[in-house]
Amino acid sequence: MNILLIEPNFPVPLKSRNHKNFLPIGLLKLHDYYRSIGHITKLARGNKERRLLGTRYNPDLVMVTSLFTYWSRHVKESVQHYKKIFPHAKIIVGGVYASLMPQHCKDYTGCDEVFIGTHKQAEEYASKHHLNYNILENPHPIDYQIIHTSRGCFRKCRFCGVWRIEPEITYKKSIRTEICASRIIFYDNNLLANPFIENILEEIIEIRGKNGHPICESQSGFDGRILLEKPYIACLLKQAGFKNPRIAWDHNYKSWRSIKRQIDILVKAGFRSKGIFVFMLYNYDIDFKEMEKKRLKCWEWKVQISDCRYRPLNQTFDNYLPYMKEQSISDYYIHPKWTDAQMRQFRRNVRRQNICVRQSLNYYSPTLVRKIIDQQSSYRLRHTPFEKAKKTLPDAWSPILKND
């Protein structure tokens, strides 16, 4: 068959199309798998005009991927676009939105079929062969490879769709033969839960010992509760070349001692505190006031925050605009415990605080950070107490004081 694989026009800037968080890894796996069994495959990113695909090109099957449920509109646009130019082709939608809301996906997009979950044959093929990243249009070269050592997660967090999409937990014992790049991004939803994680880390350490590579990163972060049970794993992660370790602080402020122990384990293993990130979900059950207390704890520990705005798993739209002064629940989901103003304030506070942590500043100032003033004055002000600097820099902001 002729199979056309489609990544919809998701609202991702062109410069980020090949970013590690947005690469259409599922389509790459399908592309290589179907080619291996004799089909002719083509991948298109966005709603391409027929002339760009070939005037004589007629696919038998069009497979459209999906991401977040609140990006459903872009999936529908792709389905309708390719249904119009290829009326005789069968159109299947798979991915996150399709798996979480299959009936809505079928009715809303008008596709012929919905594929739920992961494609096991493509997954198995990808684990034994190096994926062909060269088929992607490259606004920026891809200098990494994506690897799954496991699928699924034994945690059943209410706000997460992983255990619904991937109810079956699978894992690999080894990835030695898969490694082919100097940089690896692990897409596991819970990397440390793989019962063979120690063996996998030791494989990476051995390879690094020979040539100094690869450098590794876990997209979904580390399960801090596993780190508490097995703190020695943090040393293996450091030796394996992991950078920017992330842990999650999903619970209330009272659980801060557990988070501090997790951070201490990572620091003792050799990670710098300002290179550690703490995932924090906001616009959810914990209100603004308590989230601010959690933010201040991260400031005290001098770690960065990865703030995650909550959207319900069945939310099919999200028109939140970060630079708008005010929006309402008709634009995007606002939790009953939160307000639009509080979300914007929290997001702003986190971003300013992260800059302070990264640059070892006691306060944030756009004038200072953007180097609007001369170098000598900048150096002097960086080491000036906030109260005194505020007189020279009216836009100065302190993470520990209530001000804008």
N, C-alpha and C positions, 0 to 999 in steps of 0.2 A: 504493500500500500504506500501511497504518498501521505505522509503524516506531517501536518503543520502544527508546530508548538508555539503557543502565544503567551507572552507576558503583557498584560494590559498596561495602559498608560497610567500607572499608579503615580500619585503626586510626589514624585521623588525628583529632586534637582538633577539635571543632566550630569553634573560633576560627581554625583553620588550614585549613579546607576550601577557602577561596579564596586561600590562600597561593600565591605564584608557583611553588612547587615541586610543588604538588599539584593544580593546576587540570586538569580532564579535557579538555585541548585537543583530543585526537583526537575525542572525542564532539561537541564544538562544531563541528568541521570537517564531520563526518558529518551533523550536524543541518542545517547550512546548505546543504550540497551536495544532500542528498536533497530538501529543500524546493524547491530551485531547479529540480529536474526533475519536480516535481509530486506528490511523496509527502507524506504527513502524518506529521510527526515529533513526538515528545515525549521529553523527557529527565527521568530520575528518578535522584536520588542516594540510594542505599541500597535496602533491600528494602521498598518501599512496600506498604501494604495496598491491596487492590483498590478500596475506597471512595475512597481518596485519588487514584486514577488515573481514577476515573469508573466507575460500576457498569455502564455500557453500553459501556465502552471495551474493544475486542478487537484487539490488534495482530496483524498477519500475521507480523511479524518482530521478534524481540527481539535486540538487539546489545549484548553485555556486554563492557566493556573490562577489561583486566588490567594490573597493574603488576609488581612484583617477584615472582619465582617463589616466594619464601618467604611471600607473601601469597595463595597459591593457595587456601587454605581459604575465604577470603572470596569468591573468584570462584565456587567450588562452591556456597556458600550462596545466592548470587544466582541462579545457574542453576537450582538446585532450587526456590527460592522462586517464580520466574516461570514455571517449567515447571508447577508445581502450579496456579497461578491462571490461566494461559493455556496449557492443554494442547494446543491446536491450533496454537500459534505455533511457527515455526522459531526456534531459538536458536543464535546464532553468538557465539563468543568470539574477540576479537582483542586486540592489545596485546603487551606485553613477554613475559609468561609464556607466552601462546599461541604466540608466535613462537619462543621459545627451546626450549619443550618441547611441541610440538603434539600428539604422541600421548598424553603424560601428561595434558595438558589435556583432551583429548577423553574419555579413559577415566575420569579422576578426577572431572570436573565433570558428565559425562553430557550435554554439549551436543550439538547435531546436527551442528555444523560448526565448524572452527577456521580463522580467517583469519590468514595469516602475512604479516608485514611491514607496510608502509604502504599506505594506500588512495590510489592515484595520482590518481584523479579528484577526490577530496575535497581532496587536497593542492593540486592545480592550481587548483581553485575558490577555495580559501582564499587563494592567492597573488594573486588578482585582485579579491577582495572583502573588505570589512571584516567580521570575524566578529561575530555577535550574542552578546555576553556577558550580555545582559539576561535570557536564558532560565534562568540559574542562580539557585538560591535564594541570597540574599545575606545571610549572617550578618554579613559585612563587605563594603562596596562594593569593586568591582574598579576600581582606578585605574591600570591598566596594560594593555598588550596584549602578546601573545606572537607572536614572529616567528621563522620558520626562514629563513635565507638559504641553507642547505645541508642535505643529508642524507648520512649515512654518515661514515666516517672512514678515511683511508688508513693510520693506525696500526693495528696488529693486536695490541694488548696482550692477554695471556692471560687476565687477570682481567675483561676488558670484553666485553659482549655486543653493542655497537653494530655492529661490522663483521659480525656474524652476522645481526642483525636487518635491517640496512640495507646489504647488500653492494654495492649500486649507489650510487656517489657522484654526487649531483646538486647543482647550485648555481644561484643567481640572479645576474644581473648588476646588478640594481637593485631597491631596495625603496621608492623614493620615493613611489609611489602607495599603498603599503600603510600607511604611517605615519599614524596618526589619534589617537594618545594622547600625553600628555606624559611617559609613562614606558614604556620598551620593555624586555622581557625576551627575550633571544635564547636560543632552545632548541637552537641548533646544537650538535652534539657536538664539532665542531672549527671554530669560527668563523673563525679566522685562516687555515685551509686553503682557504677559498673563494678561487679565483684572482682574483676581482673584489672582494675585501674592501676594497682601498684606495678603489675607486670608491664602494662602499657607505658607508664612513666619511665620505668627502667629501660625499656627499649629506646625511648626518645633520648634519655640521658646517654646511653651507649652511642647512639648516632651522633649526638652533639660532641661527645668526646673525640670523635674521629675528625669532624670538620667544623665544629663550632655552631652548627645549625641542627634543627630549626629553632626559630623563635615561635612561641605558642601563645594562644589566647583563647579563653573560653567565653563564647558569646553570651551564654546564659548565666555565667557566674558559677560559684562553688556553693555546695550545700554546707553551710557553716556548722550544722549539727553533726555532720560526719567528721568535720575537722576537729570538733571537740572530742569525739570518740577516738579519732586516730590523728593526733596532732603531727605525727611524723610525716604524714602525707604532704604537709605544707613544705617540708624540706625537699621532698621529691619534686614538687611542683616548681620550686625555685631552681633546682638543679636541671629540670627539664626545659628551662628557658621560658616559663610562663611570665607574662607581664600583665600589669593592670588587673590584679585579682579583684573579683567582685564577690560580695556576700550580700544576703538579703536581710533587711530588718522589717519583717512583715507585721510583727506584733506590736503591742503597745509600749509606751515609754518604760514601764516597769521592767521590761526584759533587757534593759541596757547592759546589765552585767554580763549576760551571755554574749552579746555582740562585742563587748570590750574584750572578752576572753578570746573570741575568734580573731579579732584584730591583733591581739598580742601574739597569738600563735603565728600569724603571717609575718609580723614584724620580727619575731625571734628567728624565723626561717630565713630572714634576709630581705624581705620586701620593705620598701620605704613607705611610711605611713601615708604620705601625700600621693602615692601611686596606688593606694587601695581605694576602692569604690564601695559604697554601701547603697544597694537598691532600696528605695523607699517609695511605696505605693501611696499616692495621695488621691483626694477626691473619692475616698472610700469610707470605711467604718470609723477610722480614727480622725477626729476633727482637726481643724487648723491649729488650734491652740496646742494640742498635744504633739502634732507634727512639728511645730516650731521648737518644742522642747527636744525632740529627737534631732532636729537640725543642729541645735546648739551643742548637743553632745558630740556630734560629728566634728563640730568646730573645735571643741575641747580636745578631741583625739587627733585633730589635724588629718582627717581623711576626707575624701571627696564623696559627693552624693550623686547617684544616678536616680533622678526623680522620674517616676513612672505615673502618668495620669491615668486613672482607672476609667475604662469604658466597659459596660456590660458585654458579655459574650454574644448577646443577641442584638447589639446596637448596630444598625445598618447604615448609619450616617454619622459624620463628625465634621462639623464646619467650624471648629475652633480655630481662631486666628490669634496667634500670640501677640501681635502688635496692635490689636484692637483695644480700645479703652473699655468697652463693655459689650458683653453678649449675654444671651439668655438660654434657657433650657431648650428653646426651639432650635437653637444653633448646634448645641452639643449637650452631652450628658453632664448634669450637675447633681452630685449626690445631695440628699436632704441635709446632711451635716455640713455642707460646704456652700460657699457662694462664689460667683464668678470673680469677684474682687479678691477673695481669699486665695483662689487658685493662682491668679496672676501675681499676687504678692509672694506666695510661697515659691513659685517658679523663679521669680526675680531674685528673691533672697538666696536661693540655692545657687543660682548662676554666679552671683556676686561672691558668695562665700567660696565657691570652688576656685575662682580666680585667686582669691586671697590665699587659699591653701596651696595651690600650684606655685604661686610666685612668692610664697613666704611673706605675705603682707599682713599688717595688722588691721588694715581697712581697705576698702575698695574705692577707687576714684576713677571715673572715665578719663579725666584729664591726665592722671598719672599713668594708667594702664595703656592708653593710646599714645603715649609719648608726645603729648601736645606741648609740654614744657621742655626746656633744655635739659640735657643729660645731668649736669651738675645739680640743678634744683631737684630733679627727679630722684637722684641718689640720696640727697639730703632729706627729702620728704618721706621717702620709703622708711627711714629710720626715725621719723618724728612721731611722737605719741598722737593718737587720734584727736584728742581734744585740742591740741595745738595745731595740728595739720588742718583741722576743720576751718580755721581762720583764714588759711591760705587757699584751701580747696573746698569751696562751698558744696561741691558735689560728693564729698567724702561720705562714705557709709561704713558703719561698723557692724559686723555680724552679731555683736552682743547687745546692741542698743536698738530700741524701737524707733526707727526713722526710715524715711524713704530715700 
